[in-house]
């Protein structure tokens, strides 16, 4: 799914950019210490993952698939992912929401801010043929400020919301057939973050206001 493609592209891009600059520290290896996450569960239509400090309800009409854990707990890279899909449509794409958490200990310490991660997202999406819109913005969800970047690809519209917390980057990918459809998905999504376990209790490197 989309969030796996983006996350994989981000890892590859990080390695490539690090190798091009000898003075930049390479990302951590898989033997490095990572968080002890699990994949979480879907219960009564709500995704719950205490190891991430996340509780998530998708927009009405979207149903969660099975969450996945990519990597081994305690090492990096480590990702937790889940998708929520709308009904298939005959002549247009379905509405989707994808969420993933990426362990920031994989990346150099000076490259773990929200803005750093947004740059990786933009690079990865361009590699997949998505065109970023010039404007960007911030959006408050779950009591924290996410950076929002919008993309277009043929008849599809996508918004990516990103927040770098203490140990994890939280990334939401909302996709639909136009901006209004995507905005509805975003505003109808409910996110609860546990300040302690999510590491998002205080604004760490908050996105700049535009």
N, C-alpha and C positions, 0 to 999 in steps of 0.2 A: 504494500500500500504506500501512499504518498509519504507518510511520515518516516517510513523506513528508508525510502529513496533519499529523502532530504538528509536524514541523519547520517546515512552512509556517505553521501556526497560531502557532507561537512567534515567527516573524519578524513576522507581522502584529501580534501582541500587543505585541511590543517597540516597534514603530513607534507603535501606538496609545497605549501608556502614556507614551511619550516626548513625544508631541504634546500630551498632556493636562497635562504638567508642563513649563513653559517653562524651568525651571532644570536640567532633565536633558538631557545631551548626546544627540543623536540617534545611532542606530546608523550605522556607517560605510556609505558608498555602495559600489556595485559597482566603482568606480574605485580603492578603497582597496587597500592591499597585503594579500594573503592568502597562505596556504601553497601550495607547489608539490606538490599531491597528485595521485595518479592513482587509478583505480578499483580497482586490485588484480586478483588472479586467484584462481580456484578450481582447486586442484590436488589430485587424489586425495581429494576430499571435504573439503579444508581450505582456508579462505579465508586468503590471504596478501596483506598490503599493507605492504611495507617503508616506503612514504612516510608511513604512519600509525604504523608500529611495532607493527602488530597481526597476530597469527596466531590464527585462530579455528576451532574444531571444534564443530559443533552436536551436540545430543543425538542418540543413535541413533534412526533412523526419520525424521529430518529431512534434507532435501536442499536444498543451496543453489541459488538461482536466479543469474542473471547480475548481478554488481555494477554499480552505476551511479554516475556522477559528475554531480552537479547543480551547475552553475556553471562558471566558467573558472578554471583554476589561476592563482594569483597575484592573484586578486581575491576579494571577498566580496560576497554570501553564497556559501559553498561547502560542499557536503555530499557525503559518500561514503556510499552505502547498499547494503545487501544483505539479502535475505530467505532464510530456510530454512523449508521447508514440509513438514508431515507428509502422510500419505495422506488423501484425502478420505473423510469418514465419511457414512453414509447419513442418520442421524438426529441428528447433532451436528456442531459445527464442528471443523475440523482443528486440530492443534497447529501453532503457528508461533513462530518467533523472528525478529525483525527487529533489525538493527544499523545505526546510523548514527553518523558523526562529523561534528560541526558546528564550523566554524572560529570560534573565540571572538573573533577580531579584528573580527567584524561588530558585536559588542555593546560598549557603553561599558565602559571599563576597570574601573569600580567595580561592574559587573554581570556578572562572569565567574566567580563562585564556583559550587561545586556546589549550594549552597542556592538561589542565584539561578536556576540552570537548572531545578532541581526545581520551583520556583514556576511557571516557564513551562510545564513539562510538565503540571502539575496544571491550570493555566488552559486549556491546549489540549485536554486530555482532557475537561474539563467542557463545553467548547464542542461536543464530539462526542457528548455524552450519557453519558459514563462517570461513575460515582459513586465518588469516592475513599473508601477506608476510613480511619477515624480514626487507626489505628495506622500508624506507619512504622518502618523499621528500616534497618540497614546490612548489607551482604553483601560479603565479601572474594572477589574473583575476579581472577586474574592477578596476585596480590600487592598489589593496591590495594583500598581501601575504596570501595564504591559505595553511594550512597543508594538505598533501595528504597521505592517507593510502589506500593500495590495499588489496583486499580480493578475495579468490576463494571458490567456492562451486560447486562441481561436474563440470558440463560443463559451469558454469557461472563465469564471471569475473566482479569485481566491484571496483570502486574507489570512495572514500569519501573525499570530500574537505571541510575543516572546518575553520572558522574564527570567533573568539570571538571579537566583537566590544564593544562599551560602554554599550549598553543595550540589545543587541541581539547576539545570535550565529547564523551565517549563515552556513547552511549545504547543500551541493550538493551531490547527490548520482547518479553516472553514472554506468549503467550496460549494459553488452553486452556479446558476446560469447567468446571474447578474448581481450587481452590487446590492440592490434592495433585498434579494433573497439571502445573500450572505449576511447582511446586517441583521436580518431577522434571526438567523441562526445564532449570531453572536449575542444579541440582547436577550435571547430566550434560554441561553445556557447558564446554568447555576453552578458556581464553584465555591467550595468551602475549603479553606486552608488552615491547618493547624500551625500556629506560629512557630512552635518549638520544633516539631518534626519536619516541617517543610523548609524551615530556614528562611521563610519569607515574612517574618514578623515585622522587620524593619526594612525600609527602603535601602537596599544595597545596590549602589551604582544605578540609581533610577534613570529611566530614559530621559533625554533632554526634551524640553517642551519646544514645539515647533509652531 
